[in-house]
């Protein structure tokens, strides 16, 4: 499982985030997504730790904590939603106008 870390400073580095989470266990991976057009950090990231116990400890300790001038939002990452390409959002529930 992965940890979502939001409201990050745009100056944060993978090493910075690794250092903070390493206090709670072994960090396996840190991801800091960037904007495709500008290359600028998007203000959030993901951290994977070695065990769920370590993840829970980090979440409990860091959610709402002030770091680099911001209050971090830290929780279990939710699976990415499939956005698909259906468009329109009409589905099978179209209203025919008849009663």
N, C-alpha and C positions, 0 to 999 in steps of 0.2 A: 504494500500500500504506500501511497505517497502523501506528503503533507503539503497543503496549500499555504503559502505565506504571502499575504497581501499588505497593501499600503506601505510598500518599501520605498526607500529613497531611490532616486534615479542614479545615485552615485554608488550604490551597493555593488560589490563584486561577488563572484562565486566564492572566493576565499573568505570574504567577510561573513557570508551566510554560513559557510562551512564551519568557521570558527565558533559562531554562536551556537549552532546545533550540536557541535562536537562535545559541548559541555554535558550533554544528556545521553551520549552514546556514540556509536560508530556511524558516521555519515557515509552512505554508499554513493550518493549522487546528488548534485545540485544543478538545477536548470533555471536559467533566467531568460525567459522569452523576450525577444526584441521585436520592435515594429518592423514590418517588411520593407516599408518605404523609407523610413528615416534611420533605421538601425539603432534607435534609442530604446533603452529598456522600457518595459511596459508597466513597471511598478509592482509586479508580483513575481513569484517564483514557486518552484517545487523542490522539496527535499525528500530524499528517500533515506531511511535509516535501516540499520541491521535487523532490529526486532520491533515488534508492535509495542512492547513494553517501553522501549526507548522513545518511540514516536509519541506515545501517550504522555510520557514524562515531559517531553519537549513542548507538546501542545498545551498541556496544563500550565507549564511555567511561562511560556512565551506569549500566549494569546492575550492581547491587550497591553503587552509590555512596551514601554517607550524605548526605541532604538533608532539612532541616527536622526533624532528629531521627529520621529513619527510613532504612532501607536500601531504596532503590528497586529494584523489579523491572521491567526494561525489556527487551522483546523484540518481534518482529514480531507484530502482531495476527493472530489466527486468524479466519477468516470466521465470522460468527455462525451457530450451528446453528439449523435450523428445528425448533422444539420441537413444532410440530403440535398437534393436539387429539385424537389417537387414543385416549389414555388406556388404562390396563390393561396395555399392553406385551405382549399375548399373541401378536400376529402370527399367522403361519401355522405356527408350530412347536408347536402344542398337543399335549400328550401324551395319547393316547387310553387308556392303561392296558392295552393289549393288546400281546402279543409275537408 
